[in-house]
Amino acid sequence: MSVPEWVPIRADLRGFEPYGAPQLDVPVQLNVNENPYGPSKATADDVAESLRVVATDLNRYPDREAWALRTALASYLGHGLTADAVWAANGSNEVMQQILQAFGGPGRTAASFTPTYSMYPEYARNTHTRWLTGRRADDFTFDVEAALALVTAEQPDVVLLASPNNPTGESLTLEAVRAVCDAAPGLVVVDEAYAEFRRPETPTALTLLGEHPRLVVTRTMSKAFAFAGGRVGYLAADPAIVDALRIVRLPYHLSAVTQTVALAVLRHADEMLARVAELRETRDETARWLREQGLEVVDSDANFVLFGTFGDRHAVWQGLLDQGVLIRETGPEGWLRVSVGTPEEMTAFREALVTTLETPSIRQENA
C-alpha cells in the first residue's frame, strides 16, 4: 500500500509501509514465534466464566491502573517485585512505545544494535526520537566493547537490548547488561520477550534491578504463555520509572476484558508454561537438523531458529510457502527464521525445505 499524495500524512511517515508479518491462511504457520499449543479446556473454561462475570460490568470503565493484573504479574516474576514496580499494556509493543513517549522524543536519542527487532526504529520514528544503530559482531553476538564505545560517544537517552535477541536468539550475559547500565546516562531497556525459552542456566536481567534504578526489563504474555491474541505486555522497573509511564499512558488503556482474561491465564501459569521445555528441545533438534543439511545456524535461546545463508532467500521462502509452510523472511540478508511448532509442523517444515532446496533453480542460486 502507499498513501496517496492528497492525504496530509506527516512528511516523515510518507513512503513507509505498515509493519507486519504476512498473515496467510496456510496449514503450517511458523513465522511469528507463537506458542503452537493453545490453552486447555480448564483454562478456557476459567476464561469464559471470568468473562461472563465481568460482562455485567462493561458499562463501567476498567481499573485504569490494572492493579490486580500488576499484582499477579509481580507475583509471577518474583525477585521481590511488587505491583508498583510492574506496568502492563497492550502487548510489549505498547510498552515500548510508552517508554519512548516518556523518555525519548524530540531532541532525544534511542539506540540499539542490529540485527535486532525491526520494530525498535519504528517506535523511535513514531515518537520523534532520533534513532541510532550500532552493530553486532559478524557472528551476530553482542559486541560489548563496540556497544560501550557507541554509548560513551553518543550518550543515548534510551538503549534497547533484546535478550534473547530477535531474530538471532542470543541471550545477554549479566556482565554485558551491567556494563551498558554503567555507561548509559539514561534508561537501559532489556527486552526479555522470549525469556521463558532460555536455557535453564541463563540468568535474567531482573536480578539487576536493585543495582541499577534506570534499568527496565520488559516481558510479554504473547510467547511462552500462548496468549498472543490477548495482547498483554509488561515491564518491571523502579516504581518511579513506572510512575513516569503513567503520565503518557492513555486513559483506561487496558480494557476490563483484557485484564480479566490475563488474570485467568495467570491462574493457570504452570499449565500454560508446561510445554516450554518441550519447545526448547524441539528448537535444539531443529538447529541440529538444519546443520546436518549443511546450513548455517545461529544458537538460539528463544522459540525460533535463524538459518541460512541463501543467495536468494525469498525464493526459498516462497518455495516453502508453495508447500503450505510459512516462515519469516527477516533479519540479515540471506537468512530466514523459523518458529518452533508442534512435531507435526516441524516435520512438514523439514520435508518442505528439503524439497525446496532440491529445486534446480534454487540449488544453482545457492551453490
N, C-alpha and C positions, 0 to 999 in steps of 0.2 A: 504494500500500500504506500501511497505517497500523498501528502497533504496538498490539496490544490492551492495555487498561488493566491486565490481570493480569500482563503482562510487566514485570519490575522494571528497566526500562532507566533509565539516568541521566536525571534530570529535564530537563537541558539538551539532551538529544537527542530527547525526546518531541515528536512533531509534525513531525519532519523526514522528508524523503523521501531515499532513496539517490541519490547523484549518478550521472548517466549520460545520454549522448545516446541517443536511440532506436536500437535495433538491429533493423532491419526488413529482411526479405528482398525487396528491390526491385531492378530492373535497374540503376539508376544511383544509387550511394551517394556523395554529395558533402557529408557532414555532419560528419566528424570529422578532416578535414585529413590524411588518409593519403596517402602516395605511391601513385598508381594503378598504378605499374609494379613488378611483383614481381621477385625475383631471377632471374638467368639460370640455364640448366641447369648451367653450370660452377660457379656459386656454390652451387646446390642440391646438386650432387654433392659439393662440398667439405664442406658442412654434414653431409650424410648419412654420409660417410666419417668425419668427425670424431666424430659421434655413435656410430658403430659402435665406434670405438676407446674412447671414454670409457665406453661401456655396460659394458665388462668390469670397470670400477672403481666402479660405482654402489653397491656395498656399503660404500664409504668416503665419509666426509664430504668436501665440496669444500674448496678453499683458501678459508678464511673471509676472507682479505684480498684475494682476487681479484687477486693481484699481476700475473699475466701480462696480464689484461684491462686493468688500470690502466696498465700499461706501454704497451700498444698504444694505448690512448686518449690517453695523453700524447703519444705519437709522432704521432698523427693531429692533435691540436690544435696542436702546435708551440709557438711562443713560449717556447722554452726550458724547457717544463714537464717535470717528472719524475714518476714514478709516485707518489711520496709526496705530491705536490700534487694528485692526482686521486682522486676517490672515485666508486664506482659502486653502483647499487642497482636495485631492480625498478621501472624507469621513473622519470621525473623526479618523479612523484607521491611515491614513497617517499623520494627525495632531499629534497624539500621538507618532508615530514613529519619526517624525521630532523633537519633544520635547526631546525625549531620545537621538537622534543623537546629538543634540546641548548641552544638559545639563546632559546627562548620559554618558555612555561609559566606557572604561577600567579604573579601579580604582575608579569608582563612584558607588553609590548605589541608587536604587529606591525602594520605599516601598508602600504597600497598606495593606488593611485589609479584610480578607476573612470571609464569602463568598462575592465575588465581580466579576467583569467582568473578564472572563477567558483569555482574550487576553493580559491583562496587563503584566503577566510574559513573554509572547512571545515577546512583544516589547522589554523588557529588554534583553532577550536572544539574539535577533537579533542584538542588538546594543552593546553586550558585557558589559552590565550593571549588576552589582550584584543585585540580586532580594531578597528582604526581605519581609516576610509575617507576618503581625500582625493578630490578631484575633478580630472578633466582639464578642459581648456578646452572651450568649447561645440562646437568642431570636432573634439573628441576628442584633440587634440595634447597632449603633456605640458607642463604649465604649471610651469616651473621655479620661478618666484617663489612660486607658491602652495604647491608641494611643500616648498620650503625653509622657508616660514612654518610649515607644519604640523610638520615635523621639528624645528624650533627650539622650538616651543611644547610639543610632546608628548614629545620625546626617546624615540622608539620604540626598542626593543631590536633589532628586525629591520625592515628596509624591503625590500619586494618590488617589483622593477621588471621588467616584461616588455619585451623588446626583441629582435625585433619583438613588439609587443603583440598579445595575443589578447583581443577579436575584431577590433581595428581595423587591425592590421598595421603600425603606426608603429614605426620604429627610433629609439632614443635617440641623441643626439649624445654624444660623449665628454665634452664640456663639461658636459652635464647630469648625467652619471654622476659626474664629478669633484665637481661642486657638492654633490650629495647625499652623497657619501662624506665630503666635508669637514665637512658639517653634522651628519651622523648620529653618535650616540655608540656605536652597536653595529654589527651586521652590515648590509651592503647586498648584497642578492642580485639579480643581474641574470639574469633567466630568458631564455636565448637558445635556446629550443626550436626556433625556426624560423630560426636564424642562417644556415644554408646557402642559404636562399632570398633573402637580402638582395641588393640591387643591389651590383655588384662594388665600388663605391667606398665602401660603407657600412662603417665600422670596427666592430670587436668590442671589448667591454669586457675581453677577455683581455689587451689591451695595457696595461691599467691595474693589473694585479695586483701588479706590483712597486712601485707608488706607494702602494697602499692595502692594508695587511695584513688589514683586516676586510672586504674585497670578496670576494664569491663569485660565480662565473659558472657557471650550470647549463646543461646541454645534454641532448639525448636522441637515441637512435638510431631513435625511432619515426617520424620525419617524413621528412627527406631520405633517410635510409638505408633506407627501406622495410622497417623492422624493428619495426613496431608490435606484432606478435604475439610478438616476442621479449622485450619488456619490459625494456629497459635504458636507464636514465638515468644521468647522471654530472655531476660538477662539478669545477671547478678552483678552488683556493684555496691560501692559505698552508698548509704541512704541519701547523702547529699547529691550524688550523681542522679539517683532515681528521682529526687525532687525536681532537679533541673529538667528532666524529661517530661515531667507532669506539666510544665509550662507550655510545651509545644504540642502536646497530645490533643487531639480533637475531643470535644465533649462526648462522653459515652462511646468511646471508640471501640470497645468490646461489647458486643450485644449480649443480652441475657442468655440467648440460645447458645452462643459460643462459650460463655463462661460455664454454663450448666453442663454442656456436653464434655468440655475439657475436664471438669471435676469428676464426672462419671468415669471417664477414661483413666484418670489418675488413680481412682479407687481400684482399678484393675491393672495397675502398673506391672506387677510381676507377670501377669499373663501376657500383656502387650509386648513385653520385652523378652519373652521366653524364647523367641526364635532368633535372637541376636547372635548367639553362639553358633547356631546352625548357619546363619548367613555369613558369618566370619569364615567358617570352614569352606563354604561354597565359593566365597571370594578367593581364598587362597588356592583352592583346587582350580578355579578358572585361570588364575595367574600362571600356575604351573603348566596347565594345558596350553595356554597361549604361547608360552616359552617353548614348549615342545614342538609347536608349529613353526618355530624359527622367528617368532616375532619378539620385539622389544616390549617389556612390561615394566611399569613403574610400581614399586612396592606400595601397597595401599593399606591404610588404617580405617578406611571408610567402607561403604557398601557399594563400591564401584571399582572398576579397573580401567586404567588408561593404557592403551596399547597401540603399537604402530611398528615401524613407520611405513607409510604408503605414499607412493608417488602421486596417486590420485585418490585421496581418502573419500571424496564424495562418491566416486564410482563404487568403492567398497560399501559405503553406507547405503547407496541405492540398491546394490546387489542383495544386501540383507533385507532391505525393505521389500523388494520384489518377492521375497520368500516369506513375507509376513513377520519379519523381525525388525523392530525399531530400536536403534541405539542412538547415541548422541554424537553429532559431528561438532566437536567443540575442543577448545584447548589449542595447543601449539599446532602449527601446520603439519600435516602428515599423521596426526594421531586421532584416535577415536576412543570414546568412553562407553563402556557397557555397565549398566547397573546389575546388581546381583538379584536374580529372580529365584523362582522355585526350581527344583531339579529338572522338571519337565521343560521349563522355559530355557534353562541353560543348555539342555540337550538340543533344543531347537536352534539356539544361537550357534552352538558349535557346528552342527550339521550345515546350517546356512552359511557360516563363514568358510568352511572347507569348500563347499560348492562354489561360493563366490570367488575365492582365491584361485580356484582351478579354471575359472573363465579365461580363455586365451588372451583377451584384451587386457584384463587386469593383471594376469601373470606377466605379460610383457611390460606393462606400465610400472609394475612394482619390482621388476627384476633388478 
